[in-house]
Amino acid sequence: MSSGLGDFFKGFYEGFKSFGQSVSKVVNLILLGVVYFVGMGLTAIFAKAFGKKFLEIKATDSKSTWEKVRIKKEQLENYKRMF
């Protein structure tokens, strides 16, 4: 009789474990989807509202997308404690 009861609880445990994993997959998909779309959506709305462009891509007719680096000389004191 004891082994029958043990088998019942083992099957009960495995069933709930499988059910819990299935529910967690659905909940994670929904929650992560909502967080992603709300987070990305709000970021896109605010970026467009304030005219922010994150990649700073300029439409030019040149064949290169390289930007010129303008390096100016600084005083020696400014270089001492850079890091």
N, C-alpha and C positions, 0 to 999 in steps of 0.2 A: 504494500500500500504506500509505503514511503517513496518508492521509486516513481510511482504514478504521479504523486503530488509534486515531486521534484521535476519530473518531465513537464508537468503543467506550468509550473512557474518559470522553467527555462524557456518554454515556448512563448509564454506570456511576456517575458523579458525581451526575447528576440523580436516579437511582434511590435512591442512598443518602441524598441530601438529603431526598427525599420520605419515605423510611422514617424518617429521624431526626426529622423534624417530626411524623410520626404518633406515634412513640414518646414524644416530649417532651410532646405533648398529653395522652396517657394518664398518664404519670408525674406531670405537674403536677397533673392532676385528682385523682389518688389522694393525692399528698403534701399538697396544699392542703386536701383534704377531711379527711384525718386530722388535720392540724394544727388546722383549724378546729373539728372536733368534739371533739377532745381538749382543746384550749384553752378553748373555750366550755363544754364539759361539766365540766371541773374547776373552772372559775370558778363555774358554777352550783351545783355540789355544795358547794364551800366557802362560798359565799354563803348557801345554805340552812342549812348546818350551823352557821354562826355568826350567823344571823339578820340578815344584811346586806340592806338594801333600797336599791338604787342610785338609784331615782327618788324615794324618800320620798313616795309618794302615800298620803295618808290618806283613809280612807273616811269622809266626812262627809255630812251631809244638806244642807249649804249649797249654794247654786246657783253659787257662785264657787270657783275653785281657787286664787285669789290668797292669798298669805300676808302677814300683817302684818309690816312691817319695823320693828324696834325699834332706833332709832338713839339712842345716848346721846352726850352731849357728852364729849369728851376734853380733856385739858389741851393747851394750845398746843404744848408741847414734843413731843407725840406726833405732831402733824401736820407738823412741820418736815421730817422726812426720810422721807416716806412712799414715795417712788419712788427 
